[in-house]
Structure formats: C-alpha cells, structure tokens
Amino acid sequence: MRANRMMKDQKVNRAGTGTAITGEVMTDEEVKAKKEQEKKTGSPFAVGSYITKSNDLIQKTKYSLPRNEQKILFMLLSKIDQKNDTDASKYYTITFSDFSKLTGVNAEKPAYVAYLQHTIENLENRTFWVPIAPTKYKSMSWVRKGSIIDTEGKTISMRFNEDIWKDIAQLTSNYTSYSIEYLLMMQSTYSMRVYEIILSYDNGNRDYSYNNGLIFEPVTEEVLQKFPNKREELKGFKYKRFDMEEFKGMLSMPTRDEINRSKGKSRDSSAQKFSRDKPLTEKYKVFSDFEKNVLAMVKSEINEMTDLWFDYEPVRRRGVRKYEFLYIFIKYKNREEMKS
C-alpha cells in the first residue's frame, strides 16, 4: 500500500539551492482504487480521506500541535478537493461525531461545546514559521479566526489561512499526498509529523539517480559499515541523514521569542499561553532524553500502524561527544507484512 504520489522532475527550489522533488495529481482511476482499498480496511473515517501538502510546507515549517488539534487539522485538510477548490475563504465542515472519534471526547457530555470552543480557539491561535527568503521568515497560522460551531446541526466549520492556501490546494508539483488513516490511529503528535516528513523526502520505488542527500536513498555498503550491529537488519532499507538539531526543530513549535516577534509585542497573550511548549532543542538537549520521549514512540507507532518499517541511529563525529546527525531508515512493508 502506497501513501504518497509524487516526484518526477528535478528543479532548483530548496531555499535557492538543491533539488526539489515534483509530482502529479492522482488520476481518477487511482483515487477510485484507493477508495476501494479503504473500504476493505474498514476505516472509521470518510472514504477517500487524503491530505495533500507542498513539500516546502512539510519540510521547512517549524511547528508542533497537541494531538487532538493535529487530528482536527488533518481532517480539515482531507476535505480539500485538489482539482476543484479554488476559494481560499471556503469553510470546511466536520461533524460533532467525527470530532468525537478524533478526540475520544463524549459528545453527550454537558461540557462538550465548551471543550470544542477551547480546542478550536487554541488551533486558531497556533503559529508556525515559514522561510520566505534566505534571511527572512514569515509567521503564519493554520486556520483563520471566525470558526463556527452549530449546536443544532452538530457541525464545526473552519477556514484555512489564505497565506498557506497555495501550499495545500490546487497543487500540481512538489507535493506529497497521503492517507490520514494511519495518522488518526496514532497517539503521539511526533509520530504523525515524522511520518509526513519521511514521505515528503521519499521517491517511492522510482529511481532518478539522485545522490545529493535530499531524499531517501538505498542503504549502501558504506552506510552498513557505520552500523555493524544492524548490518543484516538494514539491508533493503533506504536512508536519509538529518542534522540532529534541525530535525528537532521540525518537530517543535516556534520559540516564545519567535512568537513575540511575529506579534510585534513582548507580552502577547498567545505567546504566554503557549510558552510552556519549549522547542525540542531546549526540552531534550541530551539525545537519550530525545530518544526516550520522542523517537521510541515514533518508531513503535510507525512500525505498528503504517505501511513503513522505521529505524534510526544517532551519529557523532570523531572526537565530538554530542550526537550531530540522525540517520533515519525506512522500508515499505510487503503485502504479507501489511496483512499481519
């Protein structure tokens, strides 16, 4: 089972250097086939629920969302019709029932509406950073203020921020599409984020003879020699080397200083509200803590709940105590492995 559809040309597009991976929109036949597959899996959510994001949005943004907010965002993103939705101000609606499935909160409880309001308000206030030039970063939010809760119709309607519309709709190149089925089963927001990061850097089964470190590449003899204890385990895997601190940053929300600068105030209410969420570079400075609190869960959930086998190894340079790089290894499961 494949989760992404992308990548055919090489173009300069990564902060002015390197190679961007491009792709094409799924055909109607492919969409139909994927829907049939979801029917067989018995997914509790809408058949055909796929997320599409530009690779730049996945790879270059710096954000972290609590699990329930992340799942709500995924559900909203899956509502976008890539071919026909052109209005950035369009409202997308999810039902109270779907919200309950996503969050595990009983919709019959008296405090349910208050919980909805609190969760959606938080999501409206979340910000993240996107680089727009080598020395410039822009603060953005996922959704616009003005969300609507209809207690009679039992629906929640939200709009995306216009600034990110070009990265989530009408995409024809440099994007990744994947099913939300795996993600909605996960308990760790880091597992969700790592899974989409992996897919955005993967060529699937295609071989474009890239050898530039931008994408996952077949494990070579040179790589196997670095990890003799896993030599047999890693055969048949692909790998990509990440800078450790940059990888942590991809899984983190903006720092308090970044939020303050984006708001133009030193004591903004949303900055105070989310300041307890430290970036992982500060929260887990020692690799053993990062592994225990993030990577171990990511490995467990991706291996158990998705179409990938996932592994990792930290690497330090000779004479340096701190781990500077993180090698991530992936391999797609075969049909029998998916069944079991």
C-alpha positions in Angstrom: 0.0 0.0 0.0 1.5 3.3 -1.0 0.7 6.5 0.8 2.3 9.1 -1.4 2.2 10.1 -5.0 4.9 12.5 -6.1 8.2 13.3 -7.8 9.2 13.2 -11.4 11.4 16.2 -12.3 14.4 18.0 -10.8 14.1 21.7 -10.3 16.1 24.2 -8.2 13.8 25.2 -5.3 15.2 24.5 -1.8 15.9 27.9 -0.3 17.7 28.7 -3.6 19.8 25.5 -3.7 19.5 21.8 -4.2 16.8 19.8 -5.9 13.1 19.9 -5.4 11.0 16.8 -6.0 7.9 17.3 -8.1 4.8 15.2 -8.7 1.4 15.0 -10.3 -2.2 14.9 -9.2 -3.7 11.4 -8.8 -5.8 10.3 -11.6 -9.5 9.5 -11.1 -8.6 5.8 -11.5 -6.0 6.0 -8.8 -8.4 7.8 -6.4 -11.1 5.1 -7.1 -8.6 2.3 -6.4 -7.5 4.0 -3.1 -11.1 4.4 -2.0 -11.8 0.7 -2.7 -8.7 -0.2 -0.6 -10.0 1.9 2.3 -13.4 0.2 2.2 -11.5 -3.1 2.7 -9.6 -1.7 5.7 -12.7 -0.6 7.5 -11.5 2.9 8.3 -14.0 4.6 10.6 -13.5 7.9 8.8 -14.6 9.3 5.4 -13.5 7.1 2.5 -11.0 8.9 0.3 -9.6 10.9 3.1 -6.2 12.1 1.8 -4.0 15.0 2.8 -2.0 17.0 0.3 0.7 19.5 1.2 3.5 21.1 -0.6 6.9 19.6 0.3 8.1 23.0 1.3 5.3 23.3 3.8 6.1 19.9 5.3 9.9 20.2 5.3 10.6 23.9 6.0 7.9 24.7 8.6 8.6 24.7 12.3 5.6 23.7 14.4 4.1 21.4 16.9 0.5 20.8 17.7 -1.2 18.9 20.5 -2.6 15.5 19.3 -6.3 16.5 19.1 -5.6 19.7 17.3 -3.3 17.9 14.9 -6.0 15.4 14.1 -8.6 18.1 13.5 -6.2 19.8 11.2 -5.7 16.6 9.3 -9.4 16.0 8.9 -9.9 19.6 7.6 -7.0 19.2 5.1 -8.6 15.9 3.8 -11.7 17.9 2.9 -9.9 19.9 0.3 -10.8 19.0 -3.3 -7.4 19.5 -5.1 -8.9 19.8 -8.5 -12.0 21.9 -7.8 -11.5 24.0 -4.7 -10.2 27.5 -5.7 -11.7 29.7 -3.0 -9.3 30.3 -0.1 -12.1 31.6 2.1 -14.2 28.4 1.8 -15.4 26.9 5.0 -14.7 23.2 5.6 -17.0 21.3 8.0 -16.6 18.3 10.3 -19.4 16.8 12.4 -19.6 16.5 16.2 -19.5 12.8 15.6 -16.2 12.9 13.7 -14.8 15.3 16.3 -15.6 12.8 19.0 -14.0 10.0 17.0 -10.8 12.1 16.6 -10.5 13.2 20.2 -12.2 10.5 22.2 -14.4 13.1 23.9 -18.1 12.1 24.5 -20.3 14.5 22.5 -23.2 13.9 25.0 -21.4 15.4 28.0 -22.7 18.8 29.1 -19.2 20.5 28.8 -18.7 19.2 25.2 -19.4 22.6 23.5 -17.1 24.4 25.8 -14.4 21.9 25.0 -15.0 22.4 21.3 -14.7 26.1 21.7 -11.5 25.8 23.7 -9.8 23.4 21.3 -10.7 25.4 18.2 -9.7 28.7 19.7 -6.3 27.1 20.5 -5.9 25.9 16.9 -6.8 29.3 15.6 -4.0 30.9 17.7 -1.2 28.4 16.8 1.5 29.9 14.7 4.4 28.5 12.8 7.4 29.8 10.8 7.9 29.6 7.1 11.2 30.8 5.4 10.4 33.1 2.5 14.0 34.1 1.7 17.5 33.1 2.9 17.3 35.6 5.8 13.5 36.1 6.1 10.9 34.1 8.0 7.1 34.7 8.0 4.8 33.8 10.8 1.6 32.0 9.8 -1.4 30.3 11.3 -3.2 27.2 10.0 -6.7 28.5 10.3 -8.4 31.9 10.3 -10.4 33.2 13.1 -14.1 33.1 12.6 -14.8 29.4 13.0 -18.4 28.4 13.5 -19.9 25.8 15.9 -23.5 24.9 15.1 -25.0 23.1 18.1 -28.3 22.4 16.3 -26.7 20.9 13.2 -23.9 19.5 15.3 -21.1 20.7 13.0 -17.9 22.7 13.2 -16.9 24.9 10.2 -13.4 26.4 9.8 -11.4 28.3 7.2 -7.7 28.0 6.3 -5.4 30.9 6.5 -5.1 32.4 3.0 -1.3 32.5 3.3 -1.0 28.7 3.3 -3.6 28.1 0.6 -1.0 27.8 -2.2 0.6 25.0 -0.2 -2.5 22.9 0.4 -4.7 23.3 -2.6 -4.5 23.2 -6.4 -1.1 21.5 -6.2 0.4 20.1 -9.3 4.1 19.7 -8.4 6.5 19.4 -5.4 3.9 17.9 -3.1 3.1 14.8 -1.1 -0.3 13.1 -0.7 -1.0 10.5 2.0 -3.9 8.8 3.7 -5.0 10.1 7.1 -6.0 6.5 8.2 -2.6 5.7 9.8 -2.2 9.2 11.4 -5.6 9.2 13.1 -4.7 5.9 15.0 -1.5 7.5 16.4 -1.3 8.8 20.0 1.9 10.8 19.5 1.8 14.0 17.5 5.5 13.5 16.8 4.7 10.2 15.1 2.2 12.0 12.8 4.8 14.7 12.0 7.7 12.3 11.3 5.6 10.1 9.0 4.7 13.0 6.8 8.3 14.3 6.8 9.5 10.9 5.7 7.1 10.7 2.8 7.9 14.2 1.6 11.6 13.1 1.2 10.8 9.7 -0.4 10.9 8.8 -4.1 8.9 5.7 -3.6 10.0 2.9 -5.9 11.2 5.4 -8.6 14.9 5.8 -9.3 16.0 9.2 -10.5 19.7 8.6 -9.8 19.7 11.4 -7.2 22.7 11.4 -5.0 22.6 14.7 -3.1 21.3 13.9 0.3 17.9 15.5 -0.3 15.9 12.3 -0.5 15.9 8.7 0.9 18.4 6.6 -1.0 19.2 2.9 -0.9 21.5 1.8 2.0 25.0 1.3 0.7 27.9 -0.8 1.9 29.5 2.4 3.2 26.4 3.1 5.3 26.2 -0.5 6.6 29.8 -0.2 7.8 28.8 2.7 10.0 26.3 0.4 11.9 27.9 -3.1 12.1 25.4 -4.2 14.8 22.5 -3.6 12.4 24.2 -4.7 9.2 21.7 -7.5 8.5 18.7 -5.6 9.7 19.2 -2.6 7.5 19.7 -4.5 4.2 16.9 -3.5 1.8 16.2 -0.2 3.7 16.6 3.3 2.4 18.1 6.1 4.5 18.5 9.9 4.8 20.8 11.7 7.2 19.3 14.7 9.1 21.1 17.3 11.1 20.0 16.4 14.7 19.1 20.0 15.8 17.4 20.8 12.5 15.3 17.6 12.8 14.3 18.5 16.4 13.3 22.0 15.1 11.0 20.4 12.5 9.1 18.8 15.4 8.9 21.9 17.5 6.6 24.9 17.7 8.2 28.4 17.4 10.0 29.7 20.5 8.5 32.3 22.7 10.8 34.9 21.3 9.7 34.0 17.7 6.0 34.2 18.7 6.6 37.6 20.3 8.4 38.9 17.3 5.6 37.7 15.0 3.0 39.5 17.0 5.1 42.6 17.5 4.6 42.6 21.2 6.7 41.4 24.1 3.8 40.2 26.2 1.2 38.8 23.8 -1.4 36.6 25.3 -0.9 33.8 22.9 2.8 33.8 23.5 2.2 33.4 27.2 -0.4 30.8 26.5 1.9 28.5 24.5 5.3 29.4 26.1 5.2 26.3 28.2 5.8 24.3 24.9 9.6 24.6 24.6 11.2 23.6 21.4 12.8 20.1 21.5 16.3 21.6 21.1 15.8 23.1 24.6 13.5 20.4 26.0 15.6 17.4 25.2 19.2 18.6 24.8 20.6 15.1 25.6 20.0 12.5 22.9 18.9 9.9 25.5 16.0 12.1 26.6 15.1 12.8 22.9 15.1 9.1 22.2 13.1 8.2 25.3 10.4 10.8 24.9 10.1 11.1 21.2 11.9 8.7 18.9 11.0 5.5 20.8 7.2 6.2 20.5 7.7 7.4 16.8 9.4 4.1 16.0 6.8 2.0 17.8 3.7 3.7 16.2 5.1 3.9 12.6 6.1 0.3 12.7 2.9 -0.9 14.2 0.3 1.4 12.4 1.6 2.3 9.0 2.9 0.8 5.7 6.6 1.6 6.7 9.3 -0.1 8.7 11.2 2.7 10.5 14.5 2.7 12.4 17.1 5.3 13.3 20.7 5.7 14.5 22.4 8.8 16.0 25.9 9.6 14.8 28.6 11.8 16.2 31.8 12.9 14.5 35.1 11.5 15.9 36.3 13.5 18.9 32.9 15.1 19.5 30.7 14.0 22.4 27.4 15.3 21.2 25.4 13.5 18.5 25.2 15.8 15.5 23.3 13.6 13.0 20.3 11.3 12.9 20.2 8.6 10.3 16.6 7.5 9.5 16.0 4.2 7.8 12.7 3.2 6.1 11.4 0.3 4.1 7.9 -0.3 2.8 6.1 -3.3 4.0 5.1 -6.0 1.6 1.6 -7.3 1.2 2.0 -10.1 3.7 3.6 -7.8 6.3 0.7 -5.4 5.9 -1.8 -8.2 6.5 -0.1 -9.4 9.7 
